[in-house]
C-alpha cells in the first residue's frame, strides 16, 4: 500500500448518500488507491444519485453516467478511445451496484471480461436495489427481507456467487474487499490497477437504510460479515490461484443476523440452516485455496 | 448527383462544472459528534493521579522522555513507584477483561531507568517565584513529594531530615532487593536539582518546630511512622521482641546483625514480609506468624509468594499470647484463631478458637504488626477546631494564621508510598490556594483538580495544563471497540533465580528492554485518549473529518457532517462523544 494513500481525497462533501452509507466509504477508499488518472463509468445504481445531480459532481475525476445494463460495454469503449489516443496510463473503472452487476448489467460485464478488456470492474454490493426502494436482487442473501420479499415471503434463495462466476472467466484478477478492512481494500485496488486485462473487485458495502441497521453500525456489520465467514476476504489470480487474506475468528452467523432488521423474522432453525450454508461455502473456499480451517 | 449532406451538429455532452459542496448536508444531522478526551480508569485509581493512558501512548510511540515527564508532572518518584507501588491502576485496567491488564508499573520503571541511564533533565512547567518559603520535616515520600510540588508552584523549600541520608522509609525501611539505594539517590538528586535544599542529620524537636514556624510561611510535617507498634503481650521486652522497622533500618545502614536459627516475625504486612526475607538473606530461618489467613494479608501477594519460594514459612491464624525467656531462646505461646463471619473490609473476622494454643521456640522475635510515630507530638492535634481536614492532610493555623500541615502517614487512612506522594501534592495545592485565594477557596479548587470521580488530584490540571480539558467520564470496558485490538500476552517480569535471590540483597526484578517496553505499552487501549489513529477520518462517509497536525487541530466540518455516528462507533478508545443535536 502506498504510504500517502490515506491522505489523498477524490470525493467531495455535500453528496446525498444516506447517513452512514457503506457505498460512499467504499468509493472514498477505492479512489484513495486509484489516484486522479482514473475515468469512472457509473451505470444506474445508488452512486448515480450520490455522485450528484447535474451540474454538480461529488467526484474529482471524470465520471460517465450510463445506462443500467451497459457498465462493461461503456468501459470497453472508453478504454478503446484512450488506447487510440495513446493514453495507457489512465485506468478505466466501472463502478456498479449489485443490481447492475449480478442482474441487469451481467451480459455486458461477462462480454467485456471475456474479451479481457483492460479495465477494473467494481461491484459495491449492498445486497438489493437500494436506490429504488430496497427490491431484492440476485445478490440479496438467503433469509433477507426486502420490499419485494416482504413478511413471511422472505427470500428463500441463495445469493449468487458472483466471484466464482468471474473466476470462471479466467480473468487475471478477481478479489473480494470490505469497507471495514480499509488497508486490504486499498491494497487490492492498487494491485488491480497494476495488472493488465480485466479485473473484478467485489466490495461489501453495508446499507443502513435497506438493512434496517443504525447508521453508526454500518462498518461494524461489514466487519462482522468477514468475521462470521459470510463474506470471506480472498483473491483469485488467473482464475486458478486462490489466496485467503483473512482467517477470521469464526463468530456464529447469528451474531451478524440478529443485529439487522432485515433478518429479524428468522427463527433459530433458519439461522442453523444458514450457519450450515455458510460453513459449506467456507469449506469449499478452503478446498480451492488448498488450506485447512 | 445530388448527395444529401449529413447535418453534423456537434455532440452535446452535459458536463458538470461544480462540486456537491454547495449542499450543506449538515442540516440532516440530529446527532452531533465531538472530540472529547475522557478519563482512563487507571489514572483515577492511581493515588498520584498519573496520566497513565497518555504515558502509555507516548511510550508506545517511543517518546520515552516525554512519557517520563508526563509522570513527573504528577509524581516525582517514578523509579521508586515503578518498583514498590502496589499499582492499583492495574487492578482496574480495562484490558483485564480482554486478555490481561497492562504491566503499568513495569513501563513506569523502564521510563525512570531509561531517564537515569541517559541522565535526562526534565523540561517541566514551573510557575513564577512566590515570596513564601516552606519548611518540610521529613524526607520520606510525603516530604519529597510536597517539596517537588511546592517548587513547581514557585515556592522555595527546605527539607529537614533526622537521619544521615534523605529518603525516609524508602531509604531505611524498604530492603535493597526491592529498592536499590542508587535508584532513590537519582530521584532525590533530581528533586534537589529543582533548587530544594535538604538538611540531613537535622532532627527537629518540638521547640525547634516553633522556631521554624517563625522563619517559614508554612511547615509541612511528613515525619512518617517509623516505629513498629508493640505486641502488648506478657513477657514483651526490648530484649525479647525487636522492632521490625528498626531491624530493616540497621540492615540498610550497613549492619549485618546475626540471624542464626529461627526468627519469628509477627504481622502480615509488607514490613513483616520484608523482615522475614531479610532474615533469610542474612543466613537465618524465618517464620511469619499471622493472626488471619494468607489471603487476608495486606502484603502484596507476589511478595508473599516470592518469600515462600525463598524458604519463609507462613503460619496462619496464630495470635501472640505470651513470651517466655528460655536461656538464649524464647518460647512464644500462640493462641489459635478461627474465622467467624466477615469484617467490614470483607476479610474474615477472627475470634479465638476456644482455648487452643500452640508453642514455638525461637531465637528472636520481630514485631511488624503496624507502625506508629516515633514521637507523640508528630501526630496532628486531636483538637480540630479551626483546622482544615482534607483527604490526605490536615492544616492547622497558629495565632498569626501561619499554616502547619500534617501529611503522609500522619494523616493518611491508607499508609503507603503512593498515598504519601498524594498527600504531598494535596498539601502543595491547598497551601498555594490558601496563599493566592484564601482558605475558603481550598475545597472547591481541589475538587476541580480531581481525576475522574476519585480522590486523586492532578497537578497538571491545577496548573491549567491541557489535561484540564479532559472529561471526568471514566471509560468503561464496553466503551472500548475491541475489534481493533489483538490478544497479546502481558510482558513477563524477568527476575533473579531463587538461588541468586537468597544469597544477596541484589535487586530481584530485572529491567526489560526498550523493545519489550514499547510492545507492552502498545497493548494499552489508551482509554478515552485520541492517539490520532485516524479511524474517524478513514470511515467518515461525508469527508467531514478534518485532520490537523495535533489533537487540537482535528475537527469535524459540521457543514457536511450528517451525524451518522461512525466516527464515535469506530473510535477504538471512546475519544469521540455523540450527543443529540441542539442540546
Boltz contact constraints between the chains, C-beta under 6 A:
constraints:
  - contact:
      token1: [A, 11]
      token2: [B, 543]
      max_distance: 6.0
  - contact:
      token1: [A, 12]
      token2: [B, 19]
      max_distance: 6.0
  - contact:
      token1: [A, 12]
      token2: [B, 20]
      max_distance: 6.0
  - contact:
      token1: [A, 12]
      token2: [B, 21]
      max_distance: 6.0
  - contact:
      token1: [A, 13]
      token2: [B, 21]
      max_distance: 6.0
  - contact:
      token1: [A, 13]
      token2: [B, 542]
      max_distance: 6.0
  - contact:
      token1: [A, 13]
      token2: [B, 543]
      max_distance: 6.0
  - contact:
      token1: [A, 13]
      token2: [B, 544]
      max_distance: 6.0
  - contact:
      token1: [A, 13]
      token2: [B, 560]
      max_distance: 6.0
  - contact:
      token1: [A, 14]
      token2: [B, 20]
      max_distance: 6.0
  - contact:
      token1: [A, 14]
      token2: [B, 21]
      max_distance: 6.0
  - contact:
      token1: [A, 14]
      token2: [B, 23]
      max_distance: 6.0
  - contact:
      token1: [A, 14]
      token2: [B, 25]
      max_distance: 6.0
  - contact:
      token1: [A, 14]
      token2: [B, 560]
      max_distance: 6.0
  - contact:
      token1: [A, 15]
      token2: [B, 20]
      max_distance: 6.0
  - contact:
      token1: [A, 19]
      token2: [B, 562]
      max_distance: 6.0
  - contact:
      token1: [A, 19]
      token2: [B, 564]
      max_distance: 6.0
  - contact:
      token1: [A, 20]
      token2: [B, 564]
      max_distance: 6.0
  - contact:
      token1: [A, 20]
      token2: [B, 566]
      max_distance: 6.0
  - contact:
      token1: [A, 21]
      token2: [B, 541]
      max_distance: 6.0
  - contact:
      token1: [A, 24]
      token2: [B, 541]
      max_distance: 6.0
  - contact:
      token1: [A, 25]
      token2: [B, 539]
      max_distance: 6.0
  - contact:
      token1: [A, 25]
      token2: [B, 541]
      max_distance: 6.0
  - contact:
      token1: [A, 52]
      token2: [B, 20]
      max_distance: 6.0
  - contact:
      token1: [A, 54]
      token2: [B, 14]
      max_distance: 6.0
  - contact:
      token1: [A, 55]
      token2: [B, 16]
      max_distance: 6.0
  - contact:
      token1: [A, 55]
      token2: [B, 17]
      max_distance: 6.0
  - contact:
      token1: [A, 55]
      token2: [B, 18]
      max_distance: 6.0
  - contact:
      token1: [A, 56]
      token2: [B, 16]
      max_distance: 6.0
  - contact:
      token1: [A, 56]
      token2: [B, 18]
      max_distance: 6.0
  - contact:
      token1: [A, 56]
      token2: [B, 20]
      max_distance: 6.0
  - contact:
      token1: [A, 57]
      token2: [B, 16]
      max_distance: 6.0
  - contact:
      token1: [A, 58]
      token2: [B, 20]
      max_distance: 6.0
  - contact:
      token1: [A, 182]
      token2: [B, 538]
      max_distance: 6.0
  - contact:
      token1: [A, 215]
      token2: [B, 564]
      max_distance: 6.0
  - contact:
      token1: [A, 215]
      token2: [B, 565]
      max_distance: 6.0
  - contact:
      token1: [A, 216]
      token2: [B, 565]
      max_distance: 6.0
  - contact:
      token1: [A, 216]
      token2: [B, 566]
      max_distance: 6.0
  - contact:
      token1: [A, 216]
      token2: [B, 569]
      max_distance: 6.0
  - contact:
      token1: [A, 219]
      token2: [B, 539]
      max_distance: 6.0
  - contact:
      token1: [A, 219]
      token2: [B, 566]
      max_distance: 6.0
  - contact:
      token1: [A, 219]
      token2: [B, 570]
      max_distance: 6.0
  - contact:
      token1: [A, 223]
      token2: [B, 483]
      max_distance: 6.0
